[in-house]
């Protein structure tokens, strides 16, 4: 599994423009082969900074999404008029588990402490 961490700060007053662009991609993203989940957060320590956290099956899926023409056009629009700054970090997931389910990947030392 791959995570894409997209941290961004829009220009003053441009967050609604970002969300309009996101809305045009929502259906394509939901249908993208390998797409698992997307969450979006706003920083509580840096006002106006946001984070989009995406989960993908594999790097090939991320590559296809990045190169989708409609997404490329949105990227261009964001760079030209929406984003003051951004940072993209791509990560391979080492473990993925939850508190009460999907516990197969919990480290043994944590299992001893928390069950």
BAZAGU-468680 format. One record per residue (C-alpha): residue number from 1; residue in one letter; z negated, y, x negated. Coordinates in Angstrom, 2 decimals, padded with zeros to 5 digits, m for minus. Layout:
DOGU   pos   code        up     north      east
DOGU   NUM      a         Z         Y         X
...
END
This chain:
DOGU   pos   code        up     north      east
DOGU     1      x    000.00    000.00    000.00
DOGU     2      x    000.79    003.54   m001.13
DOGU     3      x   m000.96    006.78   m000.20
DOGU     4      x    000.70    010.17   m000.28
DOGU     5      x   m001.75    013.04   m000.59
DOGU     6      x   m000.07    016.32    000.28
DOGU     7      x   m002.36    019.32   m000.33
DOGU     8      x   m000.93    022.64    000.76
DOGU     9      x   m001.75    026.26    001.39
DOGU    10      x    000.63    028.03    003.75
DOGU    11      x    001.38    031.73    003.46
DOGU    12      x   m000.80    033.88    005.71
DOGU    13      x    000.09    033.22    009.36
DOGU    14      x    002.57    030.42    008.53
DOGU    15      x    000.55    027.36    009.59
DOGU    16      x    002.09    027.44    013.11
DOGU    17      x    005.54    027.39    011.45
DOGU    18      x    004.48    024.35    009.45
DOGU    19      x    003.35    022.58    012.63
DOGU    20      x    006.67    023.36    014.34
DOGU    21      x    008.53    021.74    011.45
DOGU    22      x    006.14    018.76    011.56
DOGU    23      x    006.83    018.35    015.27
DOGU    24      x    010.57    018.04    014.60
DOGU    25      x    009.84    015.13    012.22
DOGU    26      x    007.15    013.33    014.25
DOGU    27      x    009.48    010.84    015.96
DOGU    28      x    011.39    010.08    012.74
DOGU    29      x    008.13    009.48    010.90
DOGU    30      x    006.81    007.14    013.59
DOGU    31      x    010.01    005.07    013.31
DOGU    32      x    010.19    005.13    009.50
DOGU    33      x    010.19    001.64    008.03
DOGU    34      x    006.93    001.12    006.15
DOGU    35      x    005.05    004.06    007.65
DOGU    36      x    001.47    003.11    008.54
DOGU    37      x   m000.60    006.20    009.30
DOGU    38      x   m000.92    009.97    008.91
DOGU    39      x   m004.04    012.13    009.09
DOGU    40      x   m004.27    015.88    008.57
DOGU    41      x   m007.38    017.80    007.51
DOGU    42      x   m008.39    021.39    006.83
DOGU    43      x   m010.64    022.14    003.87
DOGU    44      x   m014.15    023.33    004.67
DOGU    45      x   m014.54    024.83    001.18
DOGU    46      x   m011.12    026.46    000.72
DOGU    47      x   m010.17    028.27    003.93
DOGU    48      x   m006.48    027.95    004.66
DOGU    49      x   m005.98    024.83    002.52
DOGU    50      x   m004.84    021.64    004.26
DOGU    51      x   m004.37    018.00    003.37
DOGU    52      x   m001.93    015.51    004.85
DOGU    53      x   m002.93    011.92    004.04
DOGU    54      x   m000.21    009.34    004.58
DOGU    55      x   m000.32    005.56    004.24
DOGU    56      x    002.86    003.61    003.50
DOGU    57      x    003.63   m000.08    002.99
DOGU    58      x    005.29    000.39   m000.40
DOGU    59      x    006.92    002.89   m002.73
DOGU    60      x    010.41    002.08   m001.44
DOGU    61      x    009.32    003.26    002.03
DOGU    62      x    008.01    006.52    000.56
DOGU    63      x    011.29    007.01   m001.33
DOGU    64      x    013.35    006.50    001.84
DOGU    65      x    011.21    008.97    003.77
DOGU    66      x    011.34    011.56    000.99
DOGU    67      x    015.13    011.33    000.91
DOGU    68      x    015.74    011.34    004.67
DOGU    69      x    018.12    014.29    005.21
DOGU    70      x    016.08    015.79    008.05
DOGU    71      x    012.95    015.60    005.86
DOGU    72      x    014.81    017.18    002.91
DOGU    73      x    015.79    020.09    005.16
DOGU    74      x    012.16    020.50    006.24
DOGU    75      x    011.07    020.44    002.58
DOGU    76      x    013.56    023.17    001.78
DOGU    77      x    012.34    025.30    004.69
DOGU    78      x    008.71    024.80    003.64
DOGU    79      x    009.38    025.80    000.05
DOGU    80      x    011.39    028.85    001.12
DOGU    81      x    009.08    030.35    003.72
DOGU    82      x    005.97    028.34    004.65
DOGU    83      x    004.10    027.20    001.54
DOGU    84      x    002.24    029.50   m000.80
DOGU    85      x    001.41    026.43   m002.90
DOGU    86      x    001.31    022.65   m002.65
DOGU    87      x    000.46    019.54   m004.62
DOGU    88      x    001.69    016.00   m003.96
DOGU    89      x   m000.14    012.99   m005.35
DOGU    90      x    001.21    009.44   m004.89
DOGU    91      x   m001.29    006.58   m005.36
DOGU    92      x   m001.30    002.80   m005.27
DOGU    93      x   m004.22    001.56   m003.18
DOGU    94      x   m006.54   m000.71   m005.16
DOGU    95      x   m008.75   m001.72   m002.23
DOGU    96      x   m008.74   m001.02    001.49
DOGU    97      x   m011.71   m001.95    003.65
DOGU    98      x   m013.86   m000.57    006.43
DOGU    99      x   m017.50   m000.54    007.39
DOGU   100      x   m017.46   m003.37    009.94
DOGU   101      x   m013.99   m004.94    009.76
DOGU   102      x   m011.22   m005.63    007.29
DOGU   103      x   m013.89   m006.57    004.75
DOGU   104      x   m011.78   m008.95    002.62
DOGU   105      x   m011.42   m006.46   m000.24
DOGU   106      x   m015.04   m005.33   m000.48
DOGU   107      x   m016.33   m005.68   m004.08
DOGU   108      x   m018.90   m008.45   m004.50
DOGU   109      x   m021.67   m006.06   m005.60
DOGU   110      x   m021.21   m004.02   m002.42
DOGU   111      x   m021.21   m007.17   m000.28
DOGU   112      x   m024.57   m008.14   m001.78
DOGU   113      x   m026.05   m004.76   m000.88
DOGU   114      x   m024.39   m004.05    002.48
DOGU   115      x   m023.17   m007.44    003.67
END
